[in-house]
Structures are given as C-alpha cells and as structure tokens.
Amino acid sequence: MTVFDLPKIYTACNAAALLHIIIGLLVIKQGQRKAHIASMTIALVFSTIFLGCYLYYHFHAGHVKFAGTGLSRPIYFALLLTHIPLAVLNLPMIIMTVVPALRNRFDKHKRMAKWTVPIWLYVSVTGVIIYFMCYVWFGPPIRA
C-alpha cells in the first residue's frame, strides 16, 4: 500500500461515517438512546480516521487538480466550494455537539445537533461525490 491508496480508504471511512450518522438519527427518533450513542460513536471514529488519512495523504501527495472537462468542472467546483468551508466549520460544531452529550446536557446537545447534523451529512455526501468525481469518473487527478 502507498500513500496514493489513501483516498479510497478515507472515502470508505467517510461513507461509513455517513451511514452511522443516518442510523444514529433513525434510532434516536425511535428513542433508542444506547443505539444512538453507539452509532454516533462509530461515526466519530470513522470521521477521525478519515481526517487523519486525508491530512496525511495531502501532506505527502500534495495538491491534486481535477482532471474533468466541460460541465463537470463547474459542478465539481460548486460542490468543492461549499464542501470545504462547511467541512472546516463542521469539526468545531461536532465537538460543540458531543461535549454537552458527554456532560449529560441533552438540551444543549439537541439544540446544537439540529445545526451540526445537516452540515455533517452534507459534508459527508459531498465528500464521497467529490472523491468519485476526482478519482473515478473524471480521474485520476493531475498531481500538481
């Protein structure tokens, strides 16, 4: 395995986190608190692995340029330009959502989760789409 295999791994982690966020939402709506905690903990673990792999990859592989042409370019960049700032914003929001839950402040947890979850879902979905656009459908990317 080389550093260039990491995008597949971190995207799989991102997709697994997405799945567990959705499961966590479904089970908490059914009042299954333990299942919610388990699923969201798994989502956090996968998101943490994703972030570590993503940062390691880009530190070692450098910047990559999207290889798509035509209509794929504005679509890709529109996704990317919304994905990046929301991904940066999402990390502190996740922390601000988890900490109150750990402190049994479920009123604060629930209030914050109403903002965090939609952004986390969007960032996860667009992250997977960006991977496919960059590395599968229109790739491989051009190494800068």
C-alpha positions in Angstrom: 0.0 0.0 0.0 1.2 3.5 -0.8 0.0 7.0 0.1 -1.9 7.0 -3.2 -4.2 4.3 -1.9 -5.4 6.5 0.9 -8.2 8.3 -1.0 -10.1 5.0 -1.3 -9.6 4.3 2.4 -10.6 7.8 3.6 -13.6 7.8 1.3 -14.7 4.4 2.7 -14.4 5.9 6.2 -16.4 8.9 5.2 -19.1 6.7 3.7 -19.1 4.5 6.8 -19.5 7.7 9.0 -22.3 8.8 6.8 -24.1 5.5 7.2 -23.7 5.6 11.0 -24.9 9.3 11.2 -28.1 8.2 9.4 -28.5 5.2 11.6 -27.9 7.3 14.7 -30.6 9.7 13.6 -33.1 7.0 12.9 -32.6 5.2 16.2 -32.7 8.3 18.4 -36.1 9.2 16.7 -37.2 5.8 18.0 -36.0 6.6 21.5 -33.1 4.1 21.3 -30.5 6.2 23.2 -27.9 3.4 23.6 -28.1 2.5 19.9 -27.8 6.3 19.1 -24.7 6.6 21.3 -23.1 3.5 19.7 -23.8 4.6 16.1 -22.7 8.2 16.6 -19.5 7.0 18.4 -18.8 4.8 15.4 -19.5 7.8 13.1 -17.0 9.8 15.1 -14.3 7.1 15.0 -14.7 6.8 11.2 -14.7 10.6 10.8 -11.5 10.8 12.9 -9.8 8.1 10.8 -11.0 9.9 7.7 -9.5 13.2 8.8 -6.2 11.6 9.8 -5.9 9.8 6.4 -7.0 12.8 4.5 -4.5 15.1 6.1 -1.6 12.5 5.8 -2.5 12.0 2.1 -2.5 15.7 1.2 0.7 16.4 3.2 2.5 13.6 1.3 0.8 13.7 -2.1 0.4 17.4 -2.3 -2.3 19.2 -4.2 -4.2 17.4 -6.8 -6.0 19.1 -9.8 -9.4 18.0 -11.0 -9.0 16.3 -14.5 -12.6 16.7 -15.6 -13.6 18.9 -18.5 -16.8 20.6 -19.7 -19.8 20.7 -17.5 -18.1 18.5 -14.9 -15.8 21.4 -13.9 -18.4 23.9 -12.7 -20.3 21.1 -10.9 -17.2 19.8 -9.2 -16.0 23.3 -8.1 -19.5 24.3 -6.9 -19.5 21.2 -4.7 -15.9 21.8 -3.6 -16.5 25.5 -2.8 -19.4 24.5 -0.5 -17.8 21.4 0.9 -14.6 22.9 2.1 -15.8 25.7 4.3 -18.6 23.6 5.7 -16.1 20.8 6.5 -13.9 23.2 8.3 -16.9 24.6 10.2 -18.2 21.1 11.0 -15.3 20.0 13.2 -15.9 22.5 16.0 -19.6 22.1 15.6 -19.2 18.3 16.1 -17.2 19.0 19.2 -19.8 21.5 20.5 -22.5 18.8 20.0 -20.6 15.9 21.6 -19.3 17.7 24.7 -22.8 18.6 26.1 -23.9 15.0 25.5 -20.9 13.7 27.5 -21.9 16.2 30.2 -25.5 14.9 30.2 -26.6 18.3 28.9 -29.0 16.8 26.4 -30.9 20.1 25.9 -27.7 21.8 24.6 -26.8 18.6 22.7 -30.1 18.5 20.9 -30.1 22.3 20.1 -26.6 22.0 18.6 -27.3 18.8 16.8 -30.1 20.4 14.8 -27.4 22.5 13.1 -24.5 20.1 13.2 -26.2 17.0 11.7 -27.4 18.5 8.4 -23.9 20.0 7.8 -22.2 16.8 8.7 -24.5 14.9 6.3 -23.9 17.4 3.5 -20.1 17.3 4.1 -20.1 13.5 4.1 -22.2 13.1 1.0 -20.4 15.8 -1.0 -17.0 14.3 0.2 -17.9 11.0 -1.4 -19.2 12.6 -4.6 -16.0 14.7 -4.8 -13.9 11.6 -4.5 -15.8 9.8 -7.3 -15.6 12.9 -9.5 -11.9 13.4 -8.9 -10.6 9.9 -8.7 -13.1 7.6 -10.5 -15.4 9.3 -13.0 -13.1 12.0 -14.3 -9.8 10.9 -12.9 -7.2 10.2 -12.0 -6.4 13.7 -10.8 -3.4 15.7 -12.1 -0.7 15.9 -9.5 0.4 19.5 -9.0 
